[in-house]
Amino acid sequence: MDIRTKKFNLIMLSVSIFLAITFTGLHLLSEIYVINVTPSIPLGIYKLEKFDGVLKKGI
């Protein structure tokens, strides 16, 4: 595939926009929600309470 074509540039632009929106959304959600990956608590998405740092089951 020739990287100088308009089709290739359009694909790269759309991938870049998609990644930017995805990472921005994840960054905004990470201020409120925590995705738990530790085996000590069940896996899931938890809401992080600001005052006491307690994880409460979210979404």
C-alpha positions in Angstrom: 0.0 0.0 0.0 1.4 3.4 -1.0 1.3 5.7 2.0 0.9 8.8 -0.3 -2.6 8.0 -1.3 -5.7 10.0 -0.1 -7.3 6.7 1.1 -4.4 5.9 3.4 -4.3 9.4 4.8 -8.0 9.3 5.5 -7.7 6.0 7.3 -4.8 7.3 9.4 -6.7 10.5 10.2 -9.8 8.6 11.3 -7.7 6.2 13.4 -6.0 9.2 15.1 -9.3 10.9 15.8 -10.8 7.7 17.2 -7.8 7.1 19.5 -7.8 10.7 20.7 -11.5 10.5 21.6 -11.1 7.1 23.3 -8.2 8.2 25.4 -9.8 11.5 26.4 -13.0 9.6 27.4 -10.9 7.1 29.5 -9.0 10.0 31.1 -12.3 11.7 32.1 -13.8 8.5 33.4 -10.7 7.7 35.4 -11.2 10.7 37.6 -14.5 9.2 38.9 -14.3 5.4 38.3 -11.6 2.9 39.0 -11.3 -0.3 36.9 -10.2 -3.0 39.3 -7.8 -5.6 38.1 -6.5 -6.9 41.5 -7.6 -10.5 42.5 -8.4 -9.5 46.1 -11.7 -7.8 45.2 -14.0 -9.0 42.4 -13.2 -7.6 39.0 -15.3 -4.7 37.9 -15.7 -1.0 37.7 -15.9 0.8 41.0 -16.8 4.4 41.9 -14.0 6.0 43.9 -15.4 8.0 46.8 -13.3 11.2 47.1 -13.3 11.6 50.9 -12.5 8.1 52.3 -11.0 6.3 49.3 -13.5 3.5 49.6 -14.4 1.6 46.4 -18.1 1.2 45.8 -19.6 -0.9 43.0 -20.2 1.4 40.1 -21.9 1.0 36.7 
